[in-house]
Amino acid sequence: VFFAGGEFMQGSTSEERAKVRKLCERSVGPDCTPEFFDRGPQRRVRLTPFYLDITEVTNQQFADWLNELPGRKITGDDRYVRDVNNVLLADLHSSDSSGLKVQEGRIVPIAGHERMPVVQVSWEAAQRYCQHQGKDLPTEAQWEFAARGKEGHLYPWGDGDPRCAEVTYGRTPGRECEKFAVGPQPVGSSERDHTPEGIYDLGGNVSEWVLDLFRAPYDVCWPMCVNPLVNTLFLGEEVQRVARGGNWYMHAEACWAAGRPRWVPMPDSTIGFRCAQDSK
């Protein structure tokens, strides 16, 4: 989907944070983590035009890329997929969300999981997949611009709180949506989790690697930040990447379009990705 770019306020207001925190308290109780809701003041951002993929990358798409990768190897009893330089690309460990396996030396989707979003891939693998397509991972600002829309909505679909039957979140025993199928669902199948422009699963299904390193608070630029990207480490800074959006495991508040989950850039059972491309 093409986005013409423009200016927007990245981040959230105190009123938005308070609303999402109340949602968290209803679903989680007193264990809500305040730090999750307060990771920097708003800032004005200007983006140049870009494209964002309609759906998250699927198991079938990612398996096809891995099988074409020169020097690709599988180690650890058919669990770890590494490149020719031994860089970890994917972890095929069985989980509620895993969708890939090794069959006769090739990586293939588990039957019925072809259109599920791929998970358990490293940030490095996600970025290299996108580059192979002539794209990149979206920047954190591009992702939020698409998720909040021109009106700056709280969620990708608008301002109404997520509901179990319409968004994929909290699908594990003891969570809000435990009556629904555990794990992610086929990309683009959500009844509600899509933007007016037709981008699917930004709120739930799986969280998504973006290009930026995690740093809080946001850098503040004057008068505004133009195509901001954090991709240079400070001396002694821990390497953490931003993984935007909620997922099948997390509670409802993670579907918030301005939320900023952070992870070490290694495979996780709740994190996938989609690609973006600057408009030339």
Beta strands, then each sheet from edge to edge (+ up, - down):
strand 1: 2-3
strand 2: 6-10
strand 3: 43-47
strand 4: 50-52
strand 5: 73-75
strand 6: 80-82
strand 7: 88-91
strand 8: 100-103
strand 9: 106-109
strand 10: 207-213
strand 11: 225-226
strand 12: 241-244
strand 13: 262-263
strand 14: 271-272
strand 15: 276-278
sheet 1: 1+ 4- 15+
sheet 2: 2+ 3- 11-
sheet 3: 5+ 6- 7+
sheet 4: 8+ 9-
sheet 5: 13+ 12- 10+ 14+
end
